[in-house]
Amino acid sequence: MNNKCGVLLGLLIVLLGVWPLAHGQTVKFPTFGISLSPPAHSTFKLVNGSRQVALYAFDKETPLAGAAIQIEALPTNGATLDDMAASIAKKRNGKPVDEKFTIGGDRATKMLESFSDGGRSTTCLVVHGNLLYSFRALMGPTMNMSAEISALLQSVKFSPVESPVPHLKEIKPDPINILGIFTIPGPDCMRVDAKSDEQVFLPIIDRRDQNEDFVVNIQTLQVDPTKTFANVQEAYARGLAAQLHTGPLQFQLQKGVPGLNISQALATEITGTDGKKVTATNRFCMLDRGGGKFVQILFTIQAPAAADVKAYVELSDRMLAGIKLLPEAPAAKP
């Protein structure tokens, strides 16, 4: 696969976390309201995208090497299964399949796609509650994944979507690699949304109402190479305080992480997507890498309950304490 389907698989398998599966056992995703049995001879991969539930890539030693099943959960926003299936088929130039079947006891629909390199995909869609679940199998021209898809879909069980807060201490087996600069631990309910080679978001979304309870915005910055954080701290703190209407920012060095300066958690006023002013809890951090290279790490908490805010502040403490710097890549030769 060297064209569109191959590119899709390549984009999906931007590895942010990989760990082996206990095949035949049920895996629960409580904050997505779903459980399932992973395909045999596959590996779970955490991939880019805030709507990703999981991606199961088939092992290299199997006939399905290079194939994968991608599972997503999208908000319906009141749309029906048929409406959403038609919209997705139009965007992907997919061909609907006239087949009656269910997933988790709910009516489902299916579509097929073909790619210019001969690769194919089968996508099964089902609506449960306020979420559309998408199961998309990506495969090569001669692969047959019917048995794997059927077994996975038959194993699906839906349950009430749970708040992320009780699951914040369920940490991913592998830390999240941030732009090749450092790794940071995160809970299973956290997803990764890489916007560019310079910016990454780590959201925790309450799928019950699609509220972004907790978001980490990480971005690289370059200033005058002679500047250190001590030089820029006052201007940085003053600018943030004016922009977000905070009180004075106080920074301290994070123990065990050279160059990481962290602030206290402060109540701030921000403008929501609807243009209204909302109160949030923010924490501001700056990693000084030397030579004018910085990484800005902003925590934003918009959980509705005070107890939830406290739990998320404690999560930010654990994440910051778990940061591990990676060796800096050698500069490219001119």
N, C-alpha and C positions, 0 to 999 in steps of 0.2 A: 504494500500500500504506500504509494508515494505522492498522492495528491490530496484531495479534499478529506477523505476519510482518514488518511494517515496523519494529516495536519490536525484533525479533530482529536485523534487519540493522543497525539503529541502534546496538544494543549491541555488535555485532561490530565495527563500524567506528568504534571509539573509537581514533583514530589515534595510535599510539605510534611508528610508523616507516613510511614509504612510499617505495618506490623502483621505478623502471621495470624491466621484465623484458626479457631477451633471448629473444624468442619463438622457439619451435622448438628451443631448446637445452635440455639436461638440467640441472636444478637438483638438487644433492645436499644432503641433510640427514643427514650421517653420524652425528650423535648420536641420531637417530631411526631409523636403519637403512633409509632410503628415499630414492629419487631418482625424479624425474618431469619431464615437460615441461609447463610452465604453459599454461593456455588462451590462445589468441590474443586480443589486444585486452583484456588484463587487467593489473592492477597488484597486486604483492605488498604486503600490509599486515600489519604486526605488530600483533596485537590482544591484548586482555586474556585471560589464562588460561595456566596453567602447562602444560596439555596440548596447546596449540595448536602444530601444525607450521607452518601457514601459512593465510592467507586470500587468495584471489584475487578481487578485485572488478573487474567489467567496466567498461570505460571509458565515460564519459558519451556519447561520440559514436556508440555502437553500439546496436543494437536491444536488447541485454541490459543496458543501463544500469540500475544499481540492484540487479542480481543479483550473487551471489557464490558461490564454492565454498569451503567451510571444511574444513580437514583437521586431524584430531586424532589423537593416539596415547595410548591409555589402557592402564594395566596390566591384564592379565587376572586376576591373582591366582589362576590355576589354572582359571578358568571357561572353558567352551567357547564357540565362536562362536554356536551356537544359544542357549545360555543368556544370553549378553550381548545378543544381538539381541532376544530376547524381553523382557528387562528394559528395554531402551531403548524398544522399541515400546510397552510398557505405560506408561512415564513420559510419552511424547510422544503417546500415542493414535495411534500409527502403524499403517499397514496393510501387513503383509508381502506381498511379491510373489513368486509361485511362478515363479522363473526361475533356471535353472542357468547360472552363469558363474563366471569366476575373475578374481582381481586378483593380478598378479605370480606367477601359477601356482598360487595357493592358492584353495580354494573360498570363494566370497563369497555374501553375501545382501543383499537390498534391501528397503527399506520406503518408503512414501509418506506424506506428511502434508498436510493441508489446514488453512488458517487462516481465521479469521472474516472477514478482509478480502479473501478470494479468493486470497491468496498460497498458494504450494505449496512443498514441498521433497521432494527425492529423496535418500535416504541409503543409501550402499553401505558394507557392513562386511566386514572380512576380518581374520583372526587370523594373525599370523606371529610365531613365537617367543613371547615373553611379552607381546606388545602387540596390542591391538585397534586397527586403523586405521579411522577413520571419514571418509568423503568425503561431505559434505552440501552439496547444491546448493540454494540459496534463491533463489526466482524469483517474479516477478509472475504474475497470473492468466492472462495470454495468452502467456507466454513458453514457448519450446520449447528446452530445453538438452540434448536427447538427444545431439547430435553432440559438444558440448563435454565432456559427462560421459564419453562413450565414449572420446574421444581421450585424455583425462586418464588414465582407468583403464588403457587399453592401454599407456600409457607408463610405468606404475609398475614399478619394479624394487626388490626388497628386497636388503639386504646386512647383514652382521653389525653390530649396534649398537656404535658406538665410544665410548670414554671421552671426556668433554668436554675433558680436559686438553690433548691435542695441538692443540685448536682454540681455545684461549683468546685467541690473537692475531689471530683472524679477526673483526675488529670490524665491527659493523653500519654500513652506509653513513650512516645517520642516528642521531644520539644519541637517548636515551630522555628524553622530557619528563616530569619528576617534579612532578606537582601544580601545574604552571604556575609553579614557583618556580625551577627550574634544569634544565639538561639534563646528562646523564651518558653517557659512552660505555659500550658493553657488547658482549661477543662475540656472534656469531650464535647460539650455543647457549643464551644467556640468554633467559628468558621474563619476562613482566610479569604480576604477579598483584595487581591493585588491589583492596584490601579495602574502601576507603571514600574519601571526599574528603580524608581526613587521613592515610591509611596505604597504602603500596605495598610489596610484596615483589618482589625480583628474584632468582628462583631459578635455579640451574644444577643440573639433575638428571641423575645418571648413570642413563640409561634401562635399563641392563643389570640393575640391582638396585633401581631407584627410590630410591636414596639421594640426599638433598639435600646434595651435596658443598659447595655454596656458596650462601649466601642473604644478600641485603642487605635489611634491614628499615628502611624510611624512614618516619618519623612526625613530624608537626608537633606542637609544644608551645607553650603560652602560659603565661607566668608574670608576675609583677609587672612592669609596663612599665618600671620604673626599673632593673631588673636587667640586667646584662650577663653574658657568659660568665665573666668574671673573678669576679663575685659568686657565681655558682652552681657554679663548677668544683669546689671542694672537696667540697661536699655531693653533687654529681653523681658524682664519682669515688668517694667513700666508699660511696655507695649501690650503685653497680655492682659495686665490689670485694666488698662483703658478699653481694650477691645471687648473683654468679657465681663467688665464691671465687677471685678473681684476686689478683695482687700489686698493688703501687701503680701507679696509672695516671698516665702523664705525657703532657701534651698540648703540641702545638706548632702554630703557624699554618701552614696549607698555602699555599705560595707561589702567587701568582696568583689565589687565590680569597678575596676579602675576607670575614673573619668565620668562616672554616672552621677549626675546631680539631680536630686528629686525634691519636689515641693510637698507641702502638706496638701490634704484634700480640702477644697474650698467650694462653697456655694457660689455659683455664677449665674449670670443671666445671658441666655443665648436666643437667637432668632430661629424659630422652628421652620419647617418646610412650608407651613401655611402662612408664614410672615408674622406670627404671633410671638411675643416674648415668653419664654419658658425658663423656669429655674432648673439648673442641673448642678451636679457635683463634679468638679474637674480636678485633675491632678496633672502637673506639668513637670516634665523631666527632660534633661538634655545630656546626651552622651558626647563627651569631648574626646574625639579620636586623634587630636593633634593636627597640626598643619592647617588649621582653619576648617577642618572637617567635623561636622556635628551630625547627630541623629536626634531629632525632636520626637518625643514620645508623649502624646497627650491622651489621658484617660478621661472619658466623658460618661457619666452615669446619669441615667434618666429613669430609674426605677421608681414606681409610684409610692412604695411603702418605705418608711424610715429604716425598718429592719433589713429590707432588701438592699438599700443604699449601703448600710454598714457591712453587709456580706460582700458587696462588690468592692468596697474600699479595702477590705481584708484580702480579697482576691488580688487587687493591684499590688498589695504588699508582697504576696507570695510570688507573683509574676516577676516583680522587680528584683527580689532576692534570688530568683532562679536564673537570671540572665547569665549566659556564658559567652564571652567574646570569642570569635573565631579568628584564626590567623589571617592577617591581611594578605590578600592576593598580591603577588609581585607586580610592579608597574609594567605595562606593555612596553616593549622595546621600540624606539622610534624607527 
